[in-house]
Amino acid sequence: MTSALCLKPRSEDDGHALPPSMMERVTLIMDLFERPQTHLTLETVSRRTHLPRSTTHRILDQLVRLDWLHHTVAGYVLGPRALGLGGREIGHSTLRAAAAPLLLDLAVRTKMVVHLAVLDGPDIYYLDKVGGRAAVDIPSRVGGRAFAHCTGLGKAMLAWLSPEEIDARYERVIERRTPHSIGRLDLLHRELGAIRRRNGLAVDRGECFPALGCVGLAVRGPEGPVAAISVVGDGRSAIELVAPAVVDTVRAVSKELFGTDRPYRRDPADLEP
């Protein structure tokens, strides 16, 4: 690795002395990635570290090869190796901190139970649950899991993955939790297409728990869904009426995380099989 990263000394003097060691240069770069969602371009990294562009590019390229960073169309972002050093929990903490007051406000406005979850393979992982006494009647728990394809939360996030990613997650038989659950891959693709045509709004009526329904919407980052928020209630009610409140909350959480309520770039049409 050392030989692969050997760099020539910088010849020009721009008033900023280059760190003498490779470790110091790598540290300068990695320190810029303050959050798991931080995306930086080559030019931004070079400017902020005062390293020459060619030097920056060589270091970034090696960090990508070693999985410390991941290179996307939006720039460089922390990779699986960096996130493995507790980064996942840091990411969850960041999500929960950004969403917590907004989830509470949504629960108060709708008088219903609110969930925050992330995707984990074919499952969702519950990060938060808000709803006072009503939350006791909902059979979900923080730290618990559920089949993604059986919940509004999960379907809202799955809708923004490519068809190939969906096929990879469900290469075997799709398990059903209730008689209303989706049990075939072609039906799941059809449902996800319908969700995209509804601008990401996912509805679940008795697919996870027989008597319950929910409306979910994904919080989408530059490269795809990072979480989802849902409101849960009686499956026989007109639960879609709370959709505008869910949309407002998701936009507010996106703004907290990314500085804009529309950080994503992927066109829904690109995801149609």
N, C-alpha and C positions, 0 to 999 in steps of 0.2 A: 504493500500500500504506500510506503514511504517513497519508493522509487517512482511510483505512478503519479505521485503528487509533487515531485520536485519541480520547483518553479525558479525561473531566472529572476534575479533582483530587479526591482523596478528602476529604470534608468532615469525617467523624468522626475523632477521634483515639483510637486504641487502644494507643498507646505504641510503635507501629512506624512509622517514617517510610517513605513510599513512595519507591522509587527514582525519581529525577527524569526519567530518559529511558525511552523505549519499549524501546530495546535492552537496557537493564538489566533491565527487567521480563520481557522474553522470555527473557533469559539465566537469570534466576531460575527460570523455569518449565522450560526445557529441561534445566537442571542436575539436576532431580529424576529424569530418566529415565536412571538409571545403567547399565542393561543393555537390550539389545534386547527382552527379554521383560517389562520393567517395565510394568505396567498401573496407572494412577492415575485415580481419579474426580475430578470437578470439585471436590467438597468437600475432598478430600485436597490437591489442588494449591493451592486457596485458603488452606487452613489452614497448610500448610508454607511458603508464600511470604509470608503475611500480606497478600496482596492482596485487595481486596474481591471478593466472589463474582461480581458483575456484570462487573468488570474482567477477572477471570480467565476468565470465560466468553467474552468478546469476543476476548481474545487467543488462547485455545484454538481458537475457531471459525475465526479467520483462519489459524492454523497448520495446521489440518486442510484448509482450502481450498487452501493452498499446498503440501500434501503433506509438511510437516515432521512432522506427527502424523497418526495414524489413529484414528478414534473407533469403538470396538467396544462390545458389550454389557458387557464387563468393565471399560471405562474407556478412557482415552487411552493410546496406545502409539506408539513411534517409527514414523514413516511412511517411504515409499520414498525421499523426498529426504534425510532424515537418515541412513537406512541406506546410501544411496549414497555417503556420505562415509566409506567404510571400515567402515561399520557391519556389513556382511555378514561381513567377516573377524573383527570383534570378536565377532559372534555365534558364529561357528565356534570361535573361541578359547575363549569362555565354555563352549560345549558340550563341547569336548575336555577342558578343565580339570576340569569337573565330572564327566565320565564316565571319564577315564583310569584312576584307581585301581580303579574298579568293573569296568571292562572287563578289566583284568588279573586281578582276582579271579575273574571269570566264566570266563576262559580257563583258569585254574589248576584251578577246580572241575570243569569239564567236560572238560579236556584236549583242547579243540577250538579252532578259530580263531573269533575274535569280530570283528564289524564294527560300526562306527558310521557312519551316513550321513544325509544330508538330501535332501529332494526338490528338484529343479531342473527345472521344466517336466515333460516326460514321462520324465525320467531321475532316477537317484539319483546323488549325488556322495559318494564315500567320504571321510570325515573321519579315520577311524582304523582300524587293523587290528592285532590282537594275537593272538599264538599261537606265538611262538618259531619253531622249525624247521619246524613243520607249516605255518606261514603261507606258506612258499616254494612249497608244492604247490598253493596256491589261486590261480588266475589273476585276482586283483584287486589293486588298488594304491591307496594313499592319493593322493587327487587325481584318481583315475580315475572313470569313469562306467559305468553299465549301464542298460538299459531298466528302468524302475520296475516295469512289469507282469510282468517276468520274474523278479523276485527277491522273497524273503520280506520283505526290508527295504522295498522299494518298495510292495508290496501292503499291508503293515501300515500305511503312511502314507496311501496312496490310499483305504483303507477309511474314513477319517474325513473325506474330502472329500464335498461334496454331489454327487448325480448330475449336476447341471449342470456342476460343475467338472470332473468326469471326462470328460464329453462334450466340453468345451472343449479339454482336453488331448489328446484322441484323436479329433479331428474327421476325421482322415484314416485311412488303412489302418493297423491295428496290426501292427507288424513282429514277426516271430517269430525268436527266436534259436536255438531247437532245436525238434525235432518236438513237444516237450512244452509249448512256450510257448503262452500264450493269444493267439489271433489274431483274435478277434472282440469287438466292443464289448459285445454282449449277454452273452457268456460272462464278460467281465471284470466287469460289473455283478453277475452271479450269484456269482462268486468273492468279490467284496468284501462282498456281503451275508452269505455264509457266514463270512467272517472276523469281521465284526461280531458274529455270533451266537456265535462262539467267544471273545468278549470281546477281540477285536483280535489274536488269535494267527494269524499267517500262516505257511504252510508252502510251501516250494518244493522240488520233486523233479525235478531235471534240466531246469528251465525256463530257467535261465541258462547253466549248464555241465552237460553231459550226465551226468557221474558224481557230481555233488555235490547235496546237499540242505541246506536250512537252515530254521531256525525264527526268525521275526522278530516284534518287537512295537514299536509306536510309543511314543515319549515325547511325550505330548500336553500342550500348554499350554492356557490359557483359550480360545483361538480355534481350536485344531486341532493337528495334528501338527507338531512342531518338529524331530524326528529319529526314527531307529529304530535298534534294536540287534538283531543276529542272531548266532546260533551256526551255524557251517558244518561239515559233515562228509560222510561217505560217504552218498550218496543211497540206498543199499540198506539202511542201518541204521535202527533205530527212533529216528530223530532227535527225535521228539516227546517223548521221555523227558526232554530237557533243558529243556522248556518252563517248569517251575516256577522253575528257576534264572534263566532269561531274565526272567520276570515280576519276581522279586525285584530284579534289577539295574535294570530299567526304573523300578521304584518308587523305588529309592534315588537314581537320577539325577534323577527328577522332584522328589524332596524337596530335592536340592542346588540345583536350578534355581529352583524355585517355592516352597519351604518346605512343601510338602505332596506326598504321593504321588498325590493325585487332584485336580489343579488344573483339570481340564476340566469344562465345563458342558453340552456338547452331548449330547443323548440319542440313542443309536444308532437309535431308532425314527424320528427326524426325518430320517435319511439314506436311508431306504428309498424307492425310486422309487414 
